[in-house]
Amino acid sequence: MQKNTSSRSGAFNPRVFLVFILFSIGASLAVAAVLNVQLVPGTAVLLNQSTGGGNGGNAKSTSSSTNIFSPAAFVDYKRFGGEPTVVVDRYPFPGSNTSTAAQCPPGQTTCFKDIAYQSAPQGFVFPRYSNFYKSDDLAQSFRVPAHIPDTSKPIGTGQGGGDSHQAVGALSHKVYYIDLALSHITMNVSSDLGETWTTDDISGTAVDLVDDRQWVEADEAYPATIAQGGNIYISAINLADPALPTLTALRSTHGAAPLSFNSDSTCTTLTYAVGANPLDPSVNDGVASPCPDPSDPILWVAGPVVADKTVRTGNATHNVYVPFVRRLSTGGQGLDCPCAWQLYIAKSTDGGNSWTRRKVADLPKTVDPANIFVQMAIDRAGNLYYTWSQAQNVTANSEGEQDIYYTFSTNGGTTWAPPINLTPEANDSAVFSWMVAGDPGQVDIVYYKSNSGINSNVQPPTTVWNVYFGQSQNALNTGPNFKSVQVSAEPNHLGQLCTNGLNCSGDRDLLDFFTVDVDHLGAAVIAYSDDHERRNTDTRDKSTRQIAGNSVFKNVSLSSLQQNWPIRDHAVSDRTGDVYDGFGVAKGSCSGMDLVGPTATTASRSGDLLTISLTLNSAPTAAKAVTCSSNTATGGRWGAEFWAAAGGVDGGTDGGNHFYVAYRDNPAETPPQAVEAGYIDSVNPTSTTLEFHPKTGVTGTLGGTCVTSPTSSPCTLTMSINLSALSITPGNGLYSITGLTTYFFGNATQAPALVRLEGGNSEQADATAALEYSGSGTP
């Protein structure tokens, strides 16, 4: 169980509004007095809900306290993922707004939209920006809005791509989206709900900046600066001097206006050493310094900056915190390790002008808390929660099982509860914990957990990982008061999972963390990564959201979410008018590309035969796809993507893959019209997206009123294939079945065209929420 221990890691009823939103998507969702709710066996994932009998899962009689999650949506059907960040704009919108997208329904003086934004790093490759996605249908589906323009600057001196993170302004609803360019941090700001951006391409301190994992926080209600946009914070570790790294905090007191981080920050290259004591950093913990942790040789890793931004009586200072870890090695070299550890926070009570440090916990050399980021959450009363993953039984040669821990403070970090183990049972390592808090003591947490007690860095290929959600309504208690459920319908990873950051020599395909946030009702939205593929480097990001159970806000019901979730009788509904062209421009209910109605996507099985049915606003044709794409596409594909366990080359060594079934109409291919099935794993030249890869020899049967009565509107399009042609046996479940309409540019067997900036053969026009079809086998 050897692990490399010498690395450094890189006046309104909300339920009425939700009913309005979900009914406006074109679904006729008559809610019965009692729903027959089915969950995917062994999980808290919704399989089906109906007013009658169902099949393919275990019937559940649920109560208001049963936490249930939606089937996982593909955040993007083709783009790579890893360490996804999700934030939800859960803040109230005014009844009238200059932005059309921000308008409230007629007659409402305020409303909530719960727009979910998700991002993931793409890497230092062309076009040098990280991926950004948006959902304005309660995280049922996501799309790529207009991206930041590319740049002629060399890699490392322009835009980003290395790491991403975002925050939402509670007052302006601006999105603050930071991207790592290594030599600096790019701040991108959207004032139109994530559609377009302005970019501050030189954000940061002027010289000697080598960043490791930047994070952003927005406190637009900071009392002293609220009139000028509030305080926006960016934290990162500067490694320009690797022997004396500095935990930095850049700050704008002008709402992230261009160049304001350079003018408003007190932590700069000139002040990195102010207040430092490299021989013993703890001596100066109480000495105020411009930077959160100046020139500290034993600084190991740091988590996201977080502000106590709740407007309440007594919260005049809006304290800011950054969690970090010190490894007590002589000179920071690690030559005398295993070493003892210290968990810390940096704290500012003056809006980031100055910082002091408070110890959270001392940990012995027999454990390792650096797996990988520590993370904090703050509830509405200002109580602090601090979480990490900790390896046990550390020796000079090995590390043991990892467990999820947390602690809490009720006095602003002055004192902390003893560390609390949330996964104390044996034989299941757990990593990448992340928390979000609501009312006092109400906390959600997510983490990945395996079926093996071997350290994640050396686990065998057969180890199975899944996504877990825990919740406590008494987290200000020293007991392990969290109840956890599995929220992935199929394993999101197999085998080793490295927690050594950029120094990983093993499997780092999921990268270094995943995240959770909550909407205005206090329901969780989780962004996680999944590389359970035949080619297991093809990591995708997914989203699942809580639709039933307990809120992190007291006396708030989530019942409307489940009752109106667009799944009935193994069918998914979809709203009208949500089509976009290949470049992120809204096209309304563009003919032939809009998935509509209560049966926008259905899936049925009869033995070996799978039938996917779509309801479209009109019959699909290549000509309509060309028109809706603003005359850039050559044709289109209409179908569904899903995950299934499979054998042979179709499932690869991981025994599973993402597949698709689609009808194509594209004159650039031979034959131009056909039902096809295969994978989405053809890599584009810049290795940033995956494209349709039809399996040779696999064809299907086309049907539906779109074919038999092409003038009917709306109409159904059905595609049937034999699952055995994809090495999927009848006992295997089908998961995250997502209806798609896509544009196609050129030929599936040729090099991708220049679509957007990164290049690709296809782009999404419309997508539905996902549904599951459980089988008798185990994924």
C-alpha positions in Angstrom: 0.0 0.0 0.0 2.8 2.4 -0.9 1.8 6.0 -1.4 4.1 8.8 -2.5 4.3 10.9 0.6 6.7 13.6 -0.8 4.4 15.3 -3.3 2.8 18.8 -3.2 -0.6 19.0 -4.8 -1.4 21.1 -7.2 -43.6 37.7 -0.2 -43.6 34.7 -2.6 -44.3 31.0 -2.4 -41.3 29.1 -3.7 -43.3 26.0 -4.4 -45.8 27.9 -6.6 -42.9 29.2 -8.6 -41.3 25.8 -9.0 -44.6 24.4 -10.2 -44.8 27.2 -12.7 -41.3 26.5 -14.0 -41.7 22.8 -14.3 -45.2 23.0 -15.9 -43.9 25.6 -18.4 -41.5 23.0 -19.9 -44.5 21.6 -21.7 -45.1 18.6 -19.5 -48.5 17.5 -18.4 -47.6 16.2 -14.9 -50.9 15.5 -13.1 -49.8 14.7 -9.6 -51.7 11.9 -7.9 -52.3 11.8 -4.2 -49.8 8.9 -3.9 -46.9 8.2 -6.3 -45.5 4.8 -6.7 -41.8 5.7 -6.4 -39.1 3.2 -7.5 -35.4 3.6 -6.7 -32.5 2.0 -8.5 -31.7 -1.0 -6.2 -29.2 -0.2 -3.4 -29.2 3.5 -4.1 -31.2 6.7 -3.5 -31.6 7.3 -7.2 -35.0 7.7 -8.7 -35.8 4.9 -11.2 -39.4 5.7 -12.0 -42.5 7.3 -10.5 -46.0 6.6 -11.6 -49.6 6.4 -10.4 -49.8 2.7 -11.1 -47.4 -0.3 -11.3 -43.9 -0.1 -12.7 -41.0 -2.3 -13.6 -37.3 -2.5 -13.4 -36.8 -1.5 -9.7 -37.7 -1.7 -6.1 -41.0 0.1 -5.2 -40.6 2.5 -2.3 -43.0 4.0 0.1 -41.2 7.2 0.7 -41.6 9.9 3.4 -40.7 13.5 3.5 -37.4 12.6 5.2 -36.3 10.1 2.5 -33.4 11.7 0.5 -34.0 10.9 -3.2 -31.9 12.0 -6.1 -32.5 12.4 -9.8 -30.9 10.2 -12.4 -27.5 11.6 -13.2 -27.6 14.0 -16.2 -24.7 14.2 -18.6 -23.5 17.8 -18.1 -22.2 17.5 -21.7 -22.6 14.5 -23.9 -19.1 14.6 -25.3 -16.7 16.9 -23.5 -14.1 15.7 -21.1 -14.5 16.3 -17.4 -12.9 16.0 -14.0 -13.0 17.9 -10.6 -16.3 19.7 -11.5 -17.4 22.8 -9.6 -21.2 23.5 -9.3 -22.7 26.6 -7.9 -26.4 27.4 -7.8 -27.8 31.0 -8.1 -30.3 30.5 -5.3 -30.7 34.2 -4.6 -34.0 36.1 -5.3 -34.5 38.0 -8.6 -36.5 41.2 -8.7 -39.8 41.2 -10.5 -38.5 43.4 -13.2 -34.9 43.3 -14.6 -33.1 44.8 -17.5 -32.0 41.3 -18.6 -34.7 39.3 -20.4 -33.4 36.1 -19.0 -33.6 37.4 -15.5 -37.3 38.4 -15.7 -39.8 36.9 -13.2 -43.1 35.5 -14.3 -45.8 38.2 -14.8 -47.3 39.4 -11.6 -44.5 38.2 -9.3 -42.6 40.8 -7.4 -39.7 38.4 -6.8 -38.7 34.9 -7.9 -36.1 32.2 -7.7 -34.5 30.6 -10.8 -32.0 28.2 -9.2 -29.7 28.4 -12.2 -26.9 25.9 -11.9 -23.4 26.6 -13.3 -20.8 23.9 -13.7 -17.2 24.0 -14.8 -14.2 21.8 -15.2 -10.6 22.4 -16.3 -9.7 21.5 -19.9 -5.9 21.7 -19.5 -3.2 23.9 -21.0 -4.3 23.1 -24.6 -5.8 25.1 -27.4 -8.0 27.1 -27.0 -6.9 27.5 -23.4 -10.1 27.9 -21.4 -11.9 25.6 -19.1 -15.3 24.1 -19.8 -18.3 26.0 -18.6 -22.0 24.8 -18.6 -25.3 26.2 -17.6 -28.7 24.8 -16.6 -31.8 26.9 -16.3 -34.2 24.0 -15.8 -33.3 23.0 -12.2 -30.3 20.9 -13.3 -32.3 18.6 -15.5 -30.1 19.4 -18.5 -27.1 21.5 -19.2 -25.7 23.4 -22.2 -22.6 25.2 -23.3 -23.2 29.0 -23.5 -21.1 31.4 -25.5 -17.5 30.9 -24.6 -14.7 33.3 -24.0 -12.9 34.2 -27.2 -9.6 32.6 -27.9 -6.3 34.5 -27.6 -3.1 34.8 -29.5 -1.1 34.7 -26.3 1.3 31.8 -25.7 0.3 29.0 -23.3 0.9 30.2 -19.7 0.4 33.9 -20.6 -3.2 34.0 -21.7 -6.7 32.8 -20.7 -6.5 29.6 -18.7 -7.5 26.0 -18.9 -5.5 24.7 -16.0 -8.0 24.9 -13.2 -11.5 26.4 -12.9 -13.8 27.6 -10.1 -16.8 29.9 -10.0 -19.0 31.9 -7.6 -22.3 33.7 -8.0 -23.1 37.2 -6.7 -26.1 37.2 -4.4 -27.1 40.8 -5.3 -26.1 41.3 -9.0 -26.4 37.6 -10.1 -23.1 38.0 -11.8 -21.0 34.9 -12.3 -17.4 35.1 -11.3 -15.4 32.4 -13.2 -11.7 32.0 -12.7 -9.4 30.1 -14.9 -5.8 29.2 -14.2 -3.1 30.2 -16.7 -0.2 29.2 -14.4 1.6 32.5 -14.6 -1.6 34.4 -13.5 -5.3 33.9 -12.9 -7.9 35.0 -15.4 -11.0 36.5 -14.0 -14.1 36.2 -16.2 -17.3 38.0 -15.3 -20.8 37.4 -16.8 -23.5 40.0 -16.2 -26.1 38.1 -18.3 -26.4 34.8 -16.3 -23.4 33.1 -17.9 -24.1 33.8 -21.5 -21.3 36.2 -22.4 -18.2 37.3 -20.5 -15.7 40.1 -20.0 -12.2 38.9 -19.2 -9.5 40.4 -17.0 -6.6 38.6 -18.6 -3.9 40.0 -16.2 -5.7 39.4 -12.9 -3.2 38.9 -10.1 0.0 40.3 -8.8 2.3 41.7 -11.5 5.3 39.4 -11.2 6.5 36.2 -9.7 3.2 34.4 -9.7 3.1 30.6 -10.1 -0.3 29.5 -9.0 -1.4 26.2 -7.6 -5.2 25.7 -7.4 -7.0 29.0 -7.3 -10.5 29.5 -5.8 -13.0 32.3 -5.8 -15.6 33.7 -3.4 -18.1 36.6 -3.9 -19.4 38.7 -1.1 -21.3 41.5 -2.9 -22.9 42.5 0.4 -19.7 43.4 2.2 -20.8 46.5 4.2 -17.9 48.8 3.3 -18.0 48.1 -0.5 -21.5 47.1 -1.3 -22.1 50.3 -3.2 -19.2 49.6 -5.6 -19.9 45.9 -6.2 -18.7 44.3 -3.0 -15.6 42.2 -2.3 -14.5 39.3 -4.6 -11.7 37.1 -3.2 -9.3 34.7 -5.0 -7.1 32.4 -3.0 -4.2 30.3 -4.2 -0.8 29.0 -3.3 2.0 30.9 -4.9 5.0 28.6 -5.7 7.3 31.1 -7.4 9.6 30.2 -4.4 8.9 26.5 -3.9 10.9 26.5 -0.7 8.8 29.3 0.8 5.3 29.0 -0.7 2.8 31.7 0.2 -0.9 31.2 0.6 -2.2 34.3 -1.2 -5.5 36.1 -1.3 -6.2 38.5 -4.1 -9.1 40.9 -3.6 -11.3 43.3 -5.5 -13.3 45.8 -3.6 -15.0 46.8 -6.8 -17.0 43.7 -7.8 -14.1 42.3 -9.9 -13.9 45.3 -12.2 -11.0 45.0 -14.7 -7.5 45.5 -13.0 -9.1 45.9 -9.6 -7.5 42.8 -8.2 -4.1 44.4 -8.9 -5.1 47.7 -7.3 -7.2 46.5 -4.4 -5.1 43.6 -3.1 -2.9 43.9 0.0 -1.3 40.5 -0.6 1.2 41.1 -3.4 4.6 40.0 -4.5 5.9 42.9 -2.3 4.2 41.6 0.8 4.6 37.8 0.6 7.2 37.7 3.3 5.5 40.3 5.6 4.7 38.6 8.9 6.5 35.4 8.1 8.7 33.4 10.4 10.1 30.5 8.2 11.9 28.8 11.1 8.7 28.3 13.0 5.6 29.7 11.2 3.3 29.0 14.2 5.1 31.7 16.2 3.5 34.3 14.1 0.1 32.8 13.8 -1.5 35.7 15.8 0.5 38.4 13.9 -1.6 40.1 11.3 -0.1 39.8 7.8 -1.2 41.0 4.3 -1.3 37.4 3.1 -3.2 34.5 4.7 0.0 32.4 5.3 3.2 34.2 4.3 6.4 32.4 3.2 5.7 29.1 4.9 8.0 26.2 4.2 5.6 23.7 5.8 2.5 24.9 3.9 1.2 21.8 2.2 -2.2 22.3 0.6 -5.1 24.8 0.9 -8.8 24.7 0.1 -11.3 27.3 -1.1 -11.6 30.8 0.3 -15.1 31.2 1.9 -16.8 34.3 3.4 -19.4 34.6 6.1 -21.7 36.6 3.8 -25.1 36.0 5.3 -26.7 39.4 6.1 -27.8 39.1 9.7 -27.8 41.1 13.0 -24.3 41.0 14.5 -22.5 40.1 11.3 -20.8 43.4 10.6 -17.4 42.0 9.6 -18.3 39.3 7.1 -15.3 37.3 8.2 -13.3 35.5 5.4 -11.5 32.1 5.9 -9.1 29.9 4.0 -8.5 26.4 5.2 -5.0 24.9 4.8 -2.7 22.2 6.0 0.9 22.3 7.4 3.1 19.2 7.3 5.6 19.4 10.2 8.7 18.4 8.3 12.1 20.0 8.9 12.5 22.7 6.3 9.5 21.4 4.5 11.6 18.8 2.7 9.8 15.7 3.9 13.0 13.8 4.5 12.0 13.1 8.1 8.5 11.9 7.3 6.1 10.3 8.2 5.4 13.6 9.9 2.8 15.1 12.2 0.3 17.4 10.6 -1.7 20.6 11.6 -5.0 21.7 10.2 -5.4 25.4 10.0 -7.6 28.3 8.9 -6.5 31.8 7.9 -9.0 34.4 9.0 -9.6 38.0 8.1 -12.0 40.2 10.0 -11.4 43.3 7.9 -12.4 42.2 4.4 -9.1 40.7 3.4 -6.9 43.6 4.4 -5.1 41.4 6.9 -5.0 37.8 8.1 -4.2 35.8 11.2 -4.0 32.0 11.5 -5.9 29.7 13.9 -5.1 26.0 14.4 -8.0 23.6 13.9 -6.3 20.3 15.0 -3.0 18.6 15.6 -2.7 15.2 13.9 -0.1 12.6 14.6 2.4 11.2 12.1 0.4 8.0 11.9 -2.2 9.6 9.8 -2.3 11.7 6.6 -5.0 14.3 6.1 -3.8 15.5 2.6 -6.1 13.5 0.4 -6.3 16.1 -1.2 -8.0 19.4 -0.4 -9.4 20.5 2.9 -12.7 22.4 2.6 -15.0 24.6 4.7 -18.6 25.6 4.9 -20.4 28.3 6.9 -24.0 28.1 8.0 -26.4 31.1 8.2 -25.5 31.7 11.8 -21.7 31.9 11.1 -20.8 28.4 12.5 -17.9 26.8 10.7 -17.5 23.3 9.3 -14.2 21.8 8.2 -13.8 18.5 6.3 -11.0 16.4 5.0 -10.1 12.8 4.0 -7.6 11.1 6.3 -5.4 8.1 5.7 -4.9 5.8 8.7 -2.0 3.6 9.9 0.7 5.6 8.1 4.2 4.1 8.2 7.4 5.0 6.3 6.3 2.6 3.5 2.6 2.6 3.3 -0.7 4.3 4.2 -4.0 2.6 5.1 -7.7 3.2 4.6 -8.9 6.7 4.2 -11.9 8.0 6.1 -13.9 11.2 5.9 -13.6 13.6 8.9 -15.1 16.9 9.9 -15.0 19.3 12.8 -16.9 22.4 13.6 -16.5 25.7 15.5 -19.2 27.9 17.0 -17.0 30.9 17.8 -15.4 31.9 14.5 -12.6 29.4 14.6 -11.2 30.2 18.0 -11.9 26.6 19.2 -12.9 23.5 17.4 -14.5 20.2 18.2 -12.3 17.1 18.2 -12.1 15.5 14.7 -15.2 13.3 14.0 -14.9 10.3 11.7 -17.9 10.0 9.4 -16.9 6.7 7.8 -15.4 4.7 10.7 -16.5 1.3 9.4 -13.7 -0.9 8.0 -13.0 -1.9 4.4 -14.2 1.2 2.5 -11.8 4.0 1.7 -13.4 7.4 1.1 -11.9 10.6 -0.4 -12.8 14.0 -1.8 -15.2 15.3 0.8 -17.1 18.5 0.2 -19.7 20.3 2.4 -22.4 22.9 2.1 -24.3 24.3 5.1 -27.7 26.0 5.5 -29.4 26.8 8.8 -27.4 26.1 12.0 -26.4 22.5 12.2 -27.9 21.7 8.8 -25.1 20.3 6.6 -24.8 18.2 3.4 -21.6 16.4 2.5 -20.5 14.4 -0.5 -17.6 12.0 -1.1 -16.4 9.1 -3.2 -16.3 5.7 -1.4 -14.9 2.4 -2.5 -15.7 -1.2 -1.5 -12.1 -1.7 -0.4 -10.2 -0.7 2.7 -6.9 -0.4 0.8 -5.5 3.1 0.4 -7.0 4.6 -2.8 -3.6 5.2 -4.3 -2.8 1.5 -4.5 -6.2 -0.1 -4.8 -6.5 -3.1 -7.3 -8.3 -2.7 -10.6 -11.4 -4.5 -9.3 -12.1 -1.9 -6.6 -15.5 -0.2 -7.2 -16.1 3.5 -6.4 -19.5 5.2 -6.0 -20.8 8.7 -5.1 -22.2 9.2 -1.6 -24.3 12.0 -0.1 -24.5 12.5 3.7 -26.7 14.8 5.6 -26.9 16.0 9.2 -29.5 18.1 10.9 -27.4 18.2 14.0 -23.9 18.8 12.8 -23.1 21.0 15.8 -22.9 17.8 17.9 -19.7 15.8 18.5 -21.2 12.5 17.4 -21.2 11.3 13.7 -24.7 12.6 13.0 -24.7 12.1 9.3 -26.9 9.7 7.3 -25.4 8.7 4.0 -26.8 7.2 0.8 -25.4 6.2 -2.6 -26.4 8.6 -5.3 -24.6 7.1 -8.3 -26.7 4.4 -10.1 -23.6 2.8 -11.5 -20.0 2.9 -10.3 -18.2 6.1 -11.3 -14.7 4.7 -11.1 -12.9 1.4 -10.9 -9.5 0.7 -9.4 -6.8 3.1 -8.1 -7.7 6.7 -7.3 -4.7 8.9 -6.8 -4.8 11.8 -4.3 -1.3 13.2 -5.0 -2.4 15.9 -7.4 0.1 16.8 -10.1 2.6 14.3 -8.7 0.3 11.4 -9.3 2.0 8.4 -11.0 -1.3 6.5 -11.1 -4.9 7.0 -12.0 -5.9 10.7 -11.6 -8.7 10.6 -14.2 -11.3 12.1 -11.8 -8.7 14.8 -10.9 -8.8 16.1 -7.3 -12.3 16.9 -6.0 -16.0 17.2 -6.7 -18.6 19.5 -5.3 -22.1 20.1 -3.9 -24.3 23.2 -3.6 -27.9 23.8 -2.7 -30.8 25.7 -4.4 -33.1 28.2 -2.6 -35.1 25.4 -1.1 -32.0 23.9 0.4 -32.0 20.9 -2.0 -28.6 19.6 -2.9 -27.1 19.7 -6.5 -24.0 17.5 -6.9 -21.5 17.6 -9.7 -19.3 14.5 -10.0 -17.0 12.8 -12.5 -17.3 9.4 -14.1 -14.7 7.5 -16.0 -16.3 4.0 -16.0 -15.7 3.6 -19.7 -14.1 1.0 -22.0 -11.4 3.6 -22.4 -11.2 4.8 -18.8 -9.4 8.0 -19.5 -12.6 9.4 -21.1 -13.8 11.2 -18.0 -17.3 12.7 -18.2 -19.0 15.0 -15.7 -22.5 14.4 -14.4 -25.0 16.1 -12.2 -27.6 14.7 -9.9 -29.9 16.8 -7.7 -31.9 16.1 -4.6 -35.7 15.9 -5.3 -37.0 14.6 -2.0 -36.0 14.4 1.6 -34.7 17.0 4.1 -33.6 20.5 3.2 -30.7 22.2 4.9 -33.1 25.1 5.6 -35.5 24.6 8.4 -39.2 24.3 7.8 -38.8 24.1 4.0 -40.4 21.3 2.1 -38.9 19.6 -1.0 -42.1 17.8 -1.9 -42.8 19.9 -5.0 -39.5 18.9 -6.6 -40.3 15.2 -6.6 -43.9 15.6 -7.6 -43.0 17.7 -10.5 -39.8 16.0 -11.6 -40.3 15.2 -15.3 -40.2 11.4 -15.0 -43.4 9.4 -15.3 -43.8 5.8 -16.4 -40.3 5.5 -17.8 -40.8 8.7 -19.9 -39.2 12.1 -19.6 -40.9 15.4 -20.4 -39.2 18.4 -21.8 -40.2 22.0 -22.3 -40.6 23.7 -25.7 -38.4 26.4 -27.1 -35.0 25.4 -25.6 -33.0 24.8 -28.8 -29.6 26.4 -29.4 -27.4 26.4 -32.4 -23.9 25.0 -32.4 -22.4 28.2 -31.1 -24.7 28.7 -28.1 -27.2 31.1 -29.7 -30.9 30.6 -28.7 -33.0 29.3 -31.6 -36.3 28.9 -29.7 -38.5 26.0 -30.9 -36.5 25.5 -34.1 -38.3 23.0 -36.3 -37.2 19.4 -36.2 -34.7 19.9 -33.3 -36.9 20.6 -30.3 -37.7 17.7 -27.9 -41.1 18.4 -26.5 -44.0 17.1 -24.3 -44.5 14.5 -21.7 -42.9 11.7 -23.7 -39.9 13.7 -25.1 -37.8 10.6 -24.4 -38.9 7.1 -23.6 -37.0 3.8 -23.4 -38.4 0.3 -23.5 -36.9 -3.1 -23.7 -38.2 -6.5 -25.0 -35.6 -9.1 -24.5 -32.6 -8.1 -26.6 -34.5 -5.2 -28.3 -34.1 -1.7 -27.1 -36.4 1.0 -28.4 -35.7 4.7 -27.9 -38.6 7.1 -28.7 -38.3 10.8 -29.1 -41.1 13.4 -29.4 -40.1 16.2 -31.7 -41.9 19.4 -32.7 -41.7 18.3 -36.3 -40.1 15.6 -38.4 -36.3 15.7 -38.3 -34.4 16.3 -41.5 -30.9 17.4 -42.5 -32.3 20.6 -44.0 -33.9 21.5 -40.7 -30.7 20.8 -38.8 -28.8 23.1 -41.3 -31.3 25.9 -40.7 -31.3 25.6 -37.0 -27.5 25.6 -36.9 -27.4 29.0 -38.7 -26.4 27.2 -41.9 -23.2 25.8 -40.6 -24.1 22.1 -40.1 -24.4 19.5 -42.9 -27.0 17.4 -41.0 -28.0 16.0 -37.7 -28.4 13.1 -35.3 -31.5 12.4 -33.1 -31.2 9.8 -30.4 -30.1 9.1 -26.9 -26.9 8.5 -24.9 -26.7 6.1 -22.0 -24.4 4.0 -19.9 -24.5 0.2 -19.6 -22.4 -2.7 -18.5 -21.0 -4.5 -21.5 -18.6 -7.2 -22.4 -15.8 -7.7 -24.9 -14.3 -4.7 -26.7 -17.6 -2.8 -26.2 -17.1 -2.7 -22.5 -13.3 -2.9 -22.3 -11.4 -3.8 -19.1 -13.8 -1.7 -17.0 -16.8 -3.7 -18.3 -19.0 -0.8 -19.2 -19.3 2.2 -21.5 -21.3 5.1 -22.7 -23.3 4.2 -25.8 -25.7 6.0 -28.1 -28.5 5.1 -30.5 -29.5 7.7 -33.1 -31.1 8.4 -36.4 -28.9 10.3 -38.7 -29.7 12.4 -41.7 -26.5 13.8 -43.1 -25.8 14.0 -46.8 -22.1 14.0 -46.1 -22.2 10.4 -45.0 -23.1 7.1 -46.8 -25.9 6.3 -46.6 -27.1 9.7 -45.5 -30.1 8.3 -43.6 -29.8 5.4 -41.2 -30.3 4.2 -37.6 -26.9 3.7 -36.0 -25.5 2.8 -32.6 -22.1 2.9 -31.0 -20.0 5.1 -28.7 -19.1 8.7 -28.3 -15.4 8.3 -28.0 -13.7 9.6 -31.2 -11.2 12.2 -30.0 -10.8 15.5 -31.7 -7.4 16.8 -32.7 -6.9 18.9 -29.6 -8.1 16.1 -27.3 -10.8 18.3 -25.7 -14.0 16.6 -26.9 -15.3 13.2 -27.9 -17.4 12.6 -31.0 -19.9 10.1 -32.3 -18.3 6.8 -33.2 -20.8 4.5 -34.9 -20.0 0.8 -34.5 -19.4 -0.8 -37.8 -22.2 -3.2 -38.8 -24.7 -2.1 -36.2 -27.9 -0.8 -37.7 -31.5 -0.5 -36.4 -35.1 0.0 -37.3 -36.7 3.4 -37.8 -40.3 4.1 -37.0 -42.8 6.6 -35.5 -45.1 9.2 -36.8 -42.2 11.4 -37.8 -41.6 8.8 -40.5 -45.1 7.4 -41.3 -46.9 10.8 -41.1 -44.1 13.4 -41.6 -46.5 16.3 -41.7 -47.8 15.7 -38.2 -46.6 18.0 -35.5 -45.4 17.1 -33.0 -44.4 13.6 -34.0 -42.6 10.6 -32.6 -39.3 9.1 -33.8 -38.5 5.6 -32.7 -35.2 3.7 -33.1 -34.8 0.0 -32.2 -31.5 -1.9 -32.0 -30.4 -5.2 -30.6 -28.5 -4.6 -27.4 -26.3 -7.7 -28.0 -24.8 -5.9 -31.0 -23.2 -3.7 -28.3 -22.4 -6.6 -26.0 -25.1 -5.5 -23.6 -27.0 -8.4 -22.2 -30.7 -8.3 -21.3 -29.9 -8.3 -17.6 -27.9 -5.1 -17.7 -29.4 -1.8 -16.7 -29.3 1.3 -18.8 -28.5 4.4 -16.9 -28.5 8.2 -17.6 -30.6 7.7 -20.7 -30.6 11.2 -22.2 -32.6 12.3 -25.3 -30.5 14.4 -27.6 -30.8 16.3 -30.8 -27.5 17.3 -32.3 -26.0 19.1 -35.3 -23.4 17.3 -37.4 -20.6 18.9 -39.3 -19.1 16.8 -42.0 -18.5 13.0 -41.7 -18.1 10.8 -38.7 -15.1 9.1 -40.2 -13.2 12.3 -41.1 -11.4 14.8 -39.0 -13.6 17.1 -37.0 -14.6 20.5 -38.4 -13.9 23.8 -36.6 -17.0 23.9 -34.4 -16.7 26.5 -31.6 -13.0 26.9 -30.9 -11.8 23.5 -29.9 -13.0 21.7 -33.0 -15.5 18.9 -33.2 -18.0 17.1 -35.5 -21.1 17.8 -33.5 -22.9 20.1 -31.1 -26.0 19.8 -28.9 -29.3 21.4 -30.0 -31.5 20.1 -27.2 -31.3 17.6 -24.4 -33.8 16.1 -21.9 -33.4 15.1 -18.3 -32.0 11.7 -17.8 -33.9 8.5 -16.8 -32.8 5.0 -15.7 -33.9 1.6 -16.8 -32.7 -0.9 -14.3 -31.9 -4.5 -15.1 -31.5 -7.7 -13.1 -27.7 -7.5 -13.2 -25.2 -5.5 -11.2 -23.5 -2.6 -13.0 
